[in-house]
């Protein structure tokens, strides 16, 4: 049986003259792009340019909403009401849809960013509020979730289309959440290590944690962070390793329904 998986990256995170990442080069390697919507990073010109490049490369476009925290790059925790979270996501998804349409494309998925995503991976009610905001705007959008976390629980409860995501450049705790960035080894910079661990996880159909624990998971897409210094090298290494192992790279179709995360 052929194994297929999507390869995505967070991008569109430059701001005015401050360049973040190597988006043009990454878009030639990945199959889906999560594009910042101006709250944690990005601006209208960067969004427009990134959307256009994604369309030109045939890359799937996703909205990547985050907390309103430009200085902290959306990686500082904030505590907002569920009403505000819904509006936060609606606002950013609407901006992404407008920019994608102007570039000749369309937004097909949504992925939460940074601290917003980490908090939602621990709190199903928070995740549900965010996803409700997105589904109000587009009931058919595919919600990209951190596999085997509260994000997945929320998406399954809502009955929406979703795709399970694992990370090439982040270490895992034994509850399938990401190791805090402040801890040693939380971020993986070695392209060879990233490639090898993704082949292992895709073949196992599981998240492999720092302790060696295997957590069965919906491995629909693999993420790497576009702002990392070795992001492009990691993307190329992961793609080469997967293809060398007989895995086909393809945009995820999305799934519906409940699967076991144990």
C-alpha beads as a LAMMPS data file, in Angstrom:
LAMMPS data file: protein, C-alpha beads

262 atoms
261 bonds

1 atom types
1 bond types

-500.0 500.0 xlo xhi
-500.0 500.0 ylo yhi
-500.0 500.0 zlo zhi

Masses

1 110.0

Atoms # bond

1 1 1 0.000 0.000 0.000
2 1 1 1.321 3.435 -0.956
3 1 1 1.901 5.778 1.966
4 1 1 1.172 9.440 1.253
5 1 1 1.804 12.495 3.392
6 1 1 1.695 16.275 2.998
7 1 1 4.656 18.532 3.820
8 1 1 3.745 21.981 5.137
9 1 1 5.595 25.050 6.391
10 1 1 4.656 28.193 8.296
11 1 1 5.521 31.267 6.243
12 1 1 4.588 34.774 5.148
13 1 1 6.134 35.963 8.403
14 1 1 8.256 38.841 7.114
15 1 1 7.230 42.383 8.070
16 1 1 8.032 45.353 5.857
17 1 1 11.815 45.364 5.301
18 1 1 12.420 42.684 7.978
19 1 1 12.761 39.378 6.153
20 1 1 11.870 36.142 7.919
21 1 1 12.571 32.803 6.272
22 1 1 13.176 31.672 2.702
23 1 1 9.605 31.415 1.497
24 1 1 10.232 31.416 -2.264
25 1 1 12.644 28.487 -1.986
26 1 1 10.506 26.586 0.536
27 1 1 7.467 26.787 -1.721
28 1 1 9.340 24.688 -4.278
29 1 1 9.760 21.870 -1.746
30 1 1 6.559 21.737 0.321
31 1 1 3.001 20.831 -0.702
32 1 1 1.041 23.110 1.686
33 1 1 1.752 26.578 3.111
34 1 1 0.418 28.106 6.327
35 1 1 0.477 31.846 5.705
36 1 1 0.549 34.387 8.542
37 1 1 -2.428 36.731 8.660
38 1 1 -0.867 39.871 10.104
39 1 1 -1.490 39.397 13.824
40 1 1 1.621 37.496 14.965
41 1 1 3.600 38.257 11.796
42 1 1 3.257 39.365 8.195
43 1 1 1.621 42.377 6.601
44 1 1 -0.695 42.915 3.587
45 1 1 2.167 43.147 1.077
46 1 1 3.870 40.031 2.446
47 1 1 0.573 38.142 2.446
48 1 1 -0.102 39.124 -1.161
49 1 1 3.368 38.118 -2.327
50 1 1 3.324 34.804 -0.471
51 1 1 -0.147 33.927 -1.734
52 1 1 0.932 34.638 -5.298
53 1 1 4.034 32.470 -4.968
54 1 1 1.949 29.651 -3.489
55 1 1 -0.461 29.818 -6.422
56 1 1 2.427 29.842 -8.906
57 1 1 3.898 26.723 -7.284
58 1 1 0.591 24.852 -6.992
59 1 1 0.992 24.778 -3.206
60 1 1 -2.067 24.371 -0.979
61 1 1 -2.896 27.607 0.860
62 1 1 -3.748 27.738 4.535
63 1 1 -4.574 30.593 6.896
64 1 1 -2.272 30.714 9.929
65 1 1 -3.949 32.872 12.603
66 1 1 -2.188 33.726 15.840
67 1 1 -2.401 35.981 18.853
68 1 1 -2.116 39.767 18.259
69 1 1 1.532 39.778 19.355
70 1 1 3.945 41.070 16.713
71 1 1 6.718 41.751 19.204
72 1 1 6.537 38.246 20.670
73 1 1 5.938 36.569 17.292
74 1 1 2.756 35.046 18.687
75 1 1 4.718 32.803 21.030
76 1 1 3.623 34.465 24.273
77 1 1 0.536 33.088 25.952
78 1 1 -2.523 35.333 26.113
79 1 1 -5.853 34.705 27.829
80 1 1 -8.867 35.740 25.746
81 1 1 -12.550 34.928 26.041
82 1 1 -13.973 32.323 23.694
83 1 1 -15.966 35.068 21.981
84 1 1 -12.767 37.015 21.304
85 1 1 -11.035 33.859 20.053
86 1 1 -13.819 33.217 17.544
87 1 1 -13.600 36.787 16.276
88 1 1 -9.786 36.648 16.204
89 1 1 -9.908 33.628 13.882
90 1 1 -12.779 34.944 11.746
91 1 1 -10.939 38.224 11.175
92 1 1 -7.662 36.612 10.150
93 1 1 -9.258 33.932 7.987
94 1 1 -11.244 36.604 6.158
95 1 1 -8.039 38.508 5.385
96 1 1 -6.371 35.341 4.126
97 1 1 -9.346 34.514 1.884
98 1 1 -9.297 37.974 0.343
99 1 1 -5.568 37.852 -0.384
100 1 1 -5.752 34.331 -1.775
101 1 1 -8.644 35.224 -4.069
102 1 1 -6.799 38.288 -5.356
103 1 1 -3.807 36.049 -6.142
104 1 1 -5.974 33.593 -8.075
105 1 1 -6.096 30.963 -5.342
106 1 1 -8.228 29.906 -2.389
107 1 1 -7.709 29.061 1.269
108 1 1 -8.247 25.326 1.767
109 1 1 -7.094 24.849 5.360
110 1 1 -6.538 26.619 8.663
111 1 1 -3.820 26.044 11.249
112 1 1 -3.429 27.862 14.565
113 1 1 -0.051 29.461 15.273
114 1 1 2.372 29.468 18.185
115 1 1 1.070 29.980 21.705
116 1 1 -2.510 29.977 20.429
117 1 1 -1.940 26.500 18.996
118 1 1 -0.099 25.235 22.063
119 1 1 -2.832 26.402 24.414
120 1 1 -5.515 24.887 22.176
121 1 1 -3.632 21.580 22.151
122 1 1 -4.141 21.472 25.937
123 1 1 -7.703 22.873 26.083
124 1 1 -10.410 21.361 23.859
125 1 1 -12.921 24.114 24.675
126 1 1 -10.446 26.763 23.550
127 1 1 -9.664 24.831 20.377
128 1 1 -13.363 24.418 19.682
129 1 1 -13.949 28.175 19.979
130 1 1 -11.169 28.875 17.475
131 1 1 -12.452 26.268 15.022
132 1 1 -16.037 27.460 15.370
133 1 1 -14.843 30.892 14.283
134 1 1 -13.245 29.397 11.164
135 1 1 -16.228 27.183 10.337
136 1 1 -18.571 30.165 10.600
137 1 1 -16.628 31.683 7.710
138 1 1 -16.088 28.482 5.697
139 1 1 -17.892 25.284 6.786
140 1 1 -15.803 23.230 4.340
141 1 1 -12.374 24.404 5.479
142 1 1 -9.942 21.695 6.585
143 1 1 -8.739 22.256 10.142
144 1 1 -5.117 21.217 10.632
145 1 1 -4.735 19.876 14.159
146 1 1 -1.818 18.856 16.349
147 1 1 -2.361 15.110 16.132
148 1 1 -3.493 13.242 19.248
149 1 1 -4.107 16.415 21.290
150 1 1 -7.133 18.402 22.455
151 1 1 -7.122 20.125 19.052
152 1 1 -8.008 16.818 17.413
153 1 1 -10.640 16.125 20.062
154 1 1 -12.305 19.472 19.307
155 1 1 -12.267 18.977 15.537
156 1 1 -13.721 15.495 15.864
157 1 1 -16.475 16.732 18.169
158 1 1 -17.385 19.457 15.661
159 1 1 -17.609 16.910 12.835
160 1 1 -15.575 19.140 10.508
161 1 1 -12.925 18.151 8.000
162 1 1 -9.507 17.873 9.621
163 1 1 -5.937 16.740 9.035
164 1 1 -3.490 15.466 11.638
165 1 1 -0.111 17.183 11.835
166 1 1 3.251 16.144 13.254
167 1 1 6.420 18.251 13.463
168 1 1 9.768 17.624 11.806
169 1 1 11.657 20.225 13.833
170 1 1 10.087 19.964 17.304
171 1 1 10.499 17.445 20.123
172 1 1 7.485 15.814 21.775
173 1 1 6.307 15.266 25.327
174 1 1 4.661 11.972 26.250
175 1 1 1.173 13.541 25.983
176 1 1 1.784 14.444 22.293
177 1 1 2.239 18.140 23.050
178 1 1 5.395 19.945 21.967
179 1 1 8.344 20.379 24.313
180 1 1 8.529 23.997 25.469
181 1 1 10.930 26.053 23.360
182 1 1 12.781 27.171 26.486
183 1 1 14.050 23.629 27.068
184 1 1 17.181 22.136 25.526
185 1 1 16.468 19.979 22.488
186 1 1 12.955 21.348 21.987
187 1 1 13.817 22.622 18.505
188 1 1 15.564 20.309 16.054
189 1 1 18.057 22.015 13.749
190 1 1 19.844 19.012 12.192
191 1 1 18.334 18.202 8.766
192 1 1 19.502 14.572 8.868
193 1 1 17.912 14.002 12.269
194 1 1 14.672 15.616 11.102
195 1 1 14.530 13.479 7.959
196 1 1 15.208 10.210 9.774
197 1 1 12.648 10.830 12.521
198 1 1 9.925 11.740 10.013
199 1 1 10.441 8.504 8.091
200 1 1 10.198 6.604 11.370
201 1 1 7.008 8.394 12.450
202 1 1 5.272 8.152 9.072
203 1 1 6.020 4.445 8.783
204 1 1 4.914 3.829 12.370
205 1 1 1.785 5.955 12.008
206 1 1 2.727 7.397 15.360
207 1 1 4.348 10.291 17.184
208 1 1 7.637 9.189 18.709
209 1 1 8.343 11.205 21.836
210 1 1 11.651 12.187 23.390
211 1 1 11.357 9.237 25.758
212 1 1 10.790 6.818 22.870
213 1 1 7.071 6.386 23.499
214 1 1 4.951 5.681 20.391
215 1 1 1.591 7.506 20.312
216 1 1 -0.654 6.271 17.446
217 1 1 -1.628 9.324 15.408
218 1 1 -3.256 10.544 12.211
219 1 1 -0.129 11.476 10.269
220 1 1 -1.623 13.447 7.371
221 1 1 0.896 16.282 7.199
222 1 1 4.381 17.155 8.450
223 1 1 5.289 20.695 9.506
224 1 1 8.505 22.624 9.703
225 1 1 8.877 26.211 10.856
226 1 1 9.822 28.534 8.026
227 1 1 11.598 30.980 10.363
228 1 1 14.251 28.462 11.447
229 1 1 17.836 28.951 10.262
230 1 1 17.953 25.454 8.776
231 1 1 14.318 25.379 7.615
232 1 1 15.090 25.016 3.922
233 1 1 17.706 22.332 4.543
234 1 1 15.282 20.485 6.821
235 1 1 12.522 20.669 4.210
236 1 1 14.795 19.242 1.529
237 1 1 16.126 16.551 3.864
238 1 1 12.665 15.481 5.009
239 1 1 11.328 15.344 1.466
240 1 1 14.331 13.375 0.209
241 1 1 14.191 10.959 3.149
242 1 1 10.476 10.310 2.690
243 1 1 10.720 9.827 -1.058
244 1 1 13.742 7.577 -0.551
245 1 1 11.609 5.458 1.780
246 1 1 8.868 5.144 -0.844
247 1 1 6.505 7.740 0.657
248 1 1 4.544 9.910 -1.790
249 1 1 4.289 13.665 -1.062
250 1 1 0.799 14.978 -1.767
251 1 1 -1.598 17.620 -0.407
252 1 1 -3.884 16.163 2.272
253 1 1 -7.521 15.624 1.350
254 1 1 -8.799 16.016 4.894
255 1 1 -10.713 13.461 6.900
256 1 1 -13.934 13.448 8.896
257 1 1 -14.952 11.476 11.921
258 1 1 -13.330 10.138 15.020
259 1 1 -10.248 7.996 15.296
260 1 1 -8.595 6.619 18.406
261 1 1 -5.621 8.601 19.747
262 1 1 -4.577 5.855 22.145

Bonds

1 1 1 2
2 1 2 3
3 1 3 4
4 1 4 5
5 1 5 6
6 1 6 7
7 1 7 8
8 1 8 9
9 1 9 10
10 1 10 11
11 1 11 12
12 1 12 13
13 1 13 14
14 1 14 15
15 1 15 16
16 1 16 17
17 1 17 18
18 1 18 19
19 1 19 20
20 1 20 21
21 1 21 22
22 1 22 23
23 1 23 24
24 1 24 25
25 1 25 26
26 1 26 27
27 1 27 28
28 1 28 29
29 1 29 30
30 1 30 31
31 1 31 32
32 1 32 33
33 1 33 34
34 1 34 35
35 1 35 36
36 1 36 37
37 1 37 38
38 1 38 39
39 1 39 40
40 1 40 41
41 1 41 42
42 1 42 43
43 1 43 44
44 1 44 45
45 1 45 46
46 1 46 47
47 1 47 48
48 1 48 49
49 1 49 50
50 1 50 51
51 1 51 52
52 1 52 53
53 1 53 54
54 1 54 55
55 1 55 56
56 1 56 57
57 1 57 58
58 1 58 59
59 1 59 60
60 1 60 61
61 1 61 62
62 1 62 63
63 1 63 64
64 1 64 65
65 1 65 66
66 1 66 67
67 1 67 68
68 1 68 69
69 1 69 70
70 1 70 71
71 1 71 72
72 1 72 73
73 1 73 74
74 1 74 75
75 1 75 76
76 1 76 77
77 1 77 78
78 1 78 79
79 1 79 80
80 1 80 81
81 1 81 82
82 1 82 83
83 1 83 84
84 1 84 85
85 1 85 86
86 1 86 87
87 1 87 88
88 1 88 89
89 1 89 90
90 1 90 91
91 1 91 92
92 1 92 93
93 1 93 94
94 1 94 95
95 1 95 96
96 1 96 97
97 1 97 98
98 1 98 99
99 1 99 100
100 1 100 101
101 1 101 102
102 1 102 103
103 1 103 104
104 1 104 105
105 1 105 106
106 1 106 107
107 1 107 108
108 1 108 109
109 1 109 110
110 1 110 111
111 1 111 112
112 1 112 113
113 1 113 114
114 1 114 115
115 1 115 116
116 1 116 117
117 1 117 118
118 1 118 119
119 1 119 120
120 1 120 121
121 1 121 122
122 1 122 123
123 1 123 124
124 1 124 125
125 1 125 126
126 1 126 127
127 1 127 128
128 1 128 129
129 1 129 130
130 1 130 131
131 1 131 132
132 1 132 133
133 1 133 134
134 1 134 135
135 1 135 136
136 1 136 137
137 1 137 138
138 1 138 139
139 1 139 140
140 1 140 141
141 1 141 142
142 1 142 143
143 1 143 144
144 1 144 145
145 1 145 146
146 1 146 147
147 1 147 148
148 1 148 149
149 1 149 150
150 1 150 151
151 1 151 152
152 1 152 153
153 1 153 154
154 1 154 155
155 1 155 156
156 1 156 157
157 1 157 158
158 1 158 159
159 1 159 160
160 1 160 161
161 1 161 162
162 1 162 163
163 1 163 164
164 1 164 165
165 1 165 166
166 1 166 167
167 1 167 168
168 1 168 169
169 1 169 170
170 1 170 171
171 1 171 172
172 1 172 173
173 1 173 174
174 1 174 175
175 1 175 176
176 1 176 177
177 1 177 178
178 1 178 179
179 1 179 180
180 1 180 181
181 1 181 182
182 1 182 183
183 1 183 184
184 1 184 185
185 1 185 186
186 1 186 187
187 1 187 188
188 1 188 189
189 1 189 190
190 1 190 191
191 1 191 192
192 1 192 193
193 1 193 194
194 1 194 195
195 1 195 196
196 1 196 197
197 1 197 198
198 1 198 199
199 1 199 200
200 1 200 201
201 1 201 202
202 1 202 203
203 1 203 204
204 1 204 205
205 1 205 206
206 1 206 207
207 1 207 208
208 1 208 209
209 1 209 210
210 1 210 211
211 1 211 212
212 1 212 213
213 1 213 214
214 1 214 215
215 1 215 216
216 1 216 217
217 1 217 218
218 1 218 219
219 1 219 220
220 1 220 221
221 1 221 222
222 1 222 223
223 1 223 224
224 1 224 225
225 1 225 226
226 1 226 227
227 1 227 228
228 1 228 229
229 1 229 230
230 1 230 231
231 1 231 232
232 1 232 233
233 1 233 234
234 1 234 235
235 1 235 236
236 1 236 237
237 1 237 238
238 1 238 239
239 1 239 240
240 1 240 241
241 1 241 242
242 1 242 243
243 1 243 244
244 1 244 245
245 1 245 246
246 1 246 247
247 1 247 248
248 1 248 249
249 1 249 250
250 1 250 251
251 1 251 252
252 1 252 253
253 1 253 254
254 1 254 255
255 1 255 256
256 1 256 257
257 1 257 258
258 1 258 259
259 1 259 260
260 1 260 261
261 1 261 262
